[in-house]
Amino acid sequence: MKFFIDTANLEQIKEAQDLGILDGVTTNPSLMAKEGITGKENILKHYKDICKIVDGDVSAEVIATDFTNMVKEGEELASLNDQIVVKLPMIKDGVKAAKYFSNKGIKTNVTLVFSAGQALLAAKAGATYVSPFLGRLDDISTDGLNLISEIRDIYDNYGFETEILAASIRHTMHIIDCAKIGADVITSPLSSITGLLKHPLTDIGLDKFLKDHKKGN
Ligand code: E4P
């Protein structure tokens, strides 16, 4: 299972990378804006900076919503670094663009996926990754994990190679449940990744070991 961090914050990306468990990064226009990264040149530079920190795939989302401009924008993003994955919204032109990039051997991440049918189309288009948003489904009282499970079944039925990138992760249990279902990748805020470290019995046990060691020396 791959671990991606879902942020454009360079400090958090470095912290996850230093932990030694990071496989990649996902960003989106909202996450870039949150870090105050605006304007085309600054955005492109920021993607290059992220690629310098991590070894793995870095999803960079297009802003265009029509095929011609998605292709233009995606090609410019992909030319920045081999690590760049062109992130495309799950709309008709996004599916067409995913097919176009797939034919050219450029990696894609089809995002804003909320149904099994959308995930099926992304796989048919040859997307490298499909991003079902489980937290946002949970927010509207719909079982996000069930969607991950449905997509897993469908992809396994036909041997689709598109990787399921569980997105919109809100807490540690989302990560654990995705691992049980067999999502290929999770993309998560740093807090949910580091949250996996925590157990009170680990802290109590370590405290006792250190105290006992001190007594014996
Ligand atoms: C996925 O790639 C998105 O960036 C992300 O996971 C969205 O999560 P949110 O619902 O917390 O905004």
Residues whose N, C-alpha, C, O or C-beta is under 5 A from the ligand:
A	BS01	E4P	D6 T26 T27 N28 S131 G135 R136 A167 S168 I169 T187
